[in-house]
Amino acid sequence: MYTSILHHGFGLSYTVSYSIAIYATILSLFLLAEFVIRSILELRPDTSAKVE
C-alpha cells in the first residue's frame, strides 16, 4: 500500500518508494503495537498483593 501510494501518487520511482515503504511498515508496526499495549490491553499494576 505504501509503495503504490508513493509510486503512483507522488511519482517516485518504484525502487525508492519500495525502500521507503519498508521503513514505514516497520515504524507502523511499532506504533500499532504501542497503541494496542497502551489503549486496548490497558495493563494495570497488580493490586492483589497489598501489604498492610
N, C-alpha and C positions, 0 to 999 in steps of 0.2 A: 504494500500500500504506500509506504513512504517512497519507494523507488518510483512508482508510477506518478505520484504527485510531483515529485521533484523533476522527473524526466519530461513528462508531458505538460505539467502545469507551469513549471518555471523554466523549462527549456535547457536544463543541464544535460550534459552527456550522460549516457547510461552508466558508465563506469564510476563517474563521480557521484551520481545520485545513488548508486548501489552502495558505495562506501559510506556515504552519509547515512543511508538507511540502516546499515548495520549498527552504527554507533547510536542512532536514535532509538532503535529497537532495544538495545541493551539498557539505555537510560530509561526507556518506558517501562521495562520490566522491573527495574529497581524502584521506580516511582509507584508502580502499581502494587508491588509487594509492601512498600511502606504504607500506602493507603489502606490496604487490607489489614495490616497489623494494627494500625492506629485507630481506624474507624469501625471496621466490621467485627474484628475479633474482640476489641475492647479489653485488652489484657489488664487485669487488675491485680494489685498485690494480694498475697494470701493473708486474709484477716482471721483465719481459724486458729492460728497459733498465738493468741493473745496471752501475755504474761501479766498477771495482776499482783 
